[in-house]
Structures are given as structure tokens and as C-alpha cells.
Amino acid sequence: MDKKVYSEKVSAVMPPSPKVKNAIKAYIFGGGICTLGQAFNLLYTKLGASKDDASIFVAITLIAISATLTGLGVFDKIARHAGAGTIVPITGFANSVVSPAIEFKSEGSILGTAAKMFTIAGPVIVYGTAAACVYGVIYWVTTVI
């Protein structure tokens, strides 16, 4: 069976995806996460933190909330409804680190949790760092010339 025939057979039995509904839900949930982050930023600023410190505290807070919700199994239930809205970078990243760590916990601390923790997030870190270095070199070269 070639790819075209296979694709036609799958399309015939697969229900259509509610793309507009999914996009609206992702927009609402993603916006909600960003709004929550902004609320924390305002709170930390009101409590006397500088702008830079408040931003750091917001990142820590959102990571802690996502990691806790992932550990409790709540993040996946939210993601089932929110779809791509939960992939707001910081919450999605925290989830991508905690999920494999929990999944492979039974294999032990070293060969399970520690070894598998970055299976999803590792490539993001590596290629993100590499891209940042390349961008930095390009920026440096273009500003020196």
C-alpha cells in the first residue's frame, strides 16, 4: 500500500478536527497563562521587587506551578482541553522536563529520572543554545563591520 492510498483510508475513518474551536481554546488558555504571569509580575512589583527581579520571580512561579500541576496529573487534564495553549514557552518547558522524570521514576534516580528528564527538553536546550550562539556571532560580525 502506498502513502496516497494509506492517507485516503485514514482520512475516510478519521473524524474531522475542529480546528477553529481548538484555535480559540488555545488562544484563551494561552492568553490566560500570560495574563496570570502579568498578574504575578504586578504583584511582585507592588511588593517592592524591581522590574528585573519581578520578571525572574514570575518565571520561577510559573515553572513551579506547571511542575506541581504536572506532578499531580492536573496539567495533562488542562492540556487536553487547552491544546497548544499550554505550550506557552515556560509552562510547556517545565511540563516537558517533569513528565519524563515522573514517567521513568520507577527505573531509579540515576538511570530513570536523571537520565530521561531531558529527553524532550534536551534538544530544545541544545538547538536553542546553538542558535543563540550563531545569532550572537552574526550580530557581533554585523555590528563590528
C-alpha positions in Angstrom: 0.0 0.0 0.0 1.5 3.3 -1.0 1.3 6.6 1.0 -1.5 8.0 -1.0 -3.8 5.0 -0.6 -3.0 4.8 3.1 -3.7 8.5 3.6 -7.1 8.2 1.9 -8.0 5.2 4.1 -7.1 7.1 7.2 -9.0 10.2 6.1 -12.1 8.2 5.5 -12.3 6.8 9.0 -10.8 9.7 11.0 -13.2 12.3 12.3 -12.6 15.9 11.2 -10.6 18.0 13.6 -12.5 21.1 15.0 -9.6 23.5 14.0 -11.4 26.7 14.8 -12.6 25.5 18.1 -9.1 24.2 19.0 -7.6 27.5 18.0 -10.0 29.5 20.1 -9.4 27.3 23.1 -5.6 27.5 22.7 -5.8 31.3 22.4 -8.0 31.6 25.5 -5.8 29.2 27.7 -2.5 30.6 26.4 -3.7 34.1 27.0 -4.9 33.1 30.4 -1.4 31.8 31.3 0.1 35.0 30.0 -2.4 37.1 32.0 -1.6 35.1 35.1 2.1 35.8 34.5 1.4 39.5 34.2 -0.7 39.4 37.4 2.2 37.9 39.2 4.5 40.5 37.7 2.3 43.3 39.0 2.0 41.6 42.4 5.8 41.2 42.8 6.3 44.8 41.7 3.8 46.0 44.2 5.6 44.0 46.9 8.7 46.0 46.1 10.6 43.9 43.6 12.4 45.7 40.7 11.2 45.1 37.2 14.1 42.6 36.5 13.5 40.8 39.8 9.8 40.6 39.3 10.3 39.0 35.9 12.6 36.4 37.4 10.1 35.7 40.2 7.3 35.3 37.6 9.4 32.8 35.7 10.1 30.8 38.9 6.4 30.9 39.9 5.1 29.7 36.5 7.7 26.9 36.4 6.8 25.9 40.0 3.0 25.9 39.2 3.5 23.9 36.0 5.8 21.4 37.6 3.5 20.9 40.5 0.4 20.5 38.3 2.3 18.0 36.1 3.3 16.0 39.2 -0.3 16.0 40.4 -1.5 14.9 37.0 -3.6 18.1 36.6 -1.5 19.7 33.8 -2.4 16.9 31.3 -6.1 17.3 32.0 -5.8 21.0 31.4 -3.7 20.4 28.2 -6.4 18.0 26.9 -8.8 21.0 26.7 -6.3 23.8 26.1 -4.3 22.1 23.4 -1.5 24.3 22.2 -2.4 27.0 24.7 -0.4 25.2 27.4 2.7 25.3 25.2 3.4 28.9 26.3 7.1 28.5 26.4 7.8 28.5 30.1 4.9 26.3 31.2 5.3 23.9 28.3 9.1 23.6 29.0 8.5 22.8 32.7 6.0 20.2 31.7 8.4 18.7 29.2 11.1 18.3 31.9 8.8 17.0 34.7 6.7 14.5 32.6 9.6 12.2 31.6 11.1 12.4 35.1 7.9 11.1 36.6 7.4 8.5 33.9 10.8 6.9 34.3 10.9 7.3 38.1 10.4 3.5 38.5 13.8 2.9 36.8 15.7 4.6 39.6 17.0 8.0 40.4 20.1 7.9 38.1 19.1 5.7 35.1 15.4 6.7 35.3 14.7 10.2 36.5 18.0 11.8 35.8 18.8 10.1 32.5 15.3 10.6 31.0 14.5 14.0 32.4 15.7 15.9 29.4 14.6 13.5 26.6 12.0 16.0 25.4 13.6 19.3 26.6 17.2 18.4 25.8 17.1 19.0 22.0 15.3 22.3 22.7 18.1 23.4 25.0 20.9 22.2 22.7 19.5 23.7 19.5 18.3 26.8 21.3 21.7 27.4 22.7 23.4 26.7 19.4 21.0 29.1 17.6 21.7 31.8 20.2 25.4 31.4 19.6 25.1 31.6 15.9 22.8 34.6 16.2 25.3 36.2 18.6 28.2 35.7 16.2 26.2 37.1 13.3 25.1 40.1 15.4 28.7 40.7 16.5 30.1 40.5 13.0 27.4 42.8 11.6 28.0 45.4 14.4 31.8 45.4 14.1 31.7 45.9 10.3 
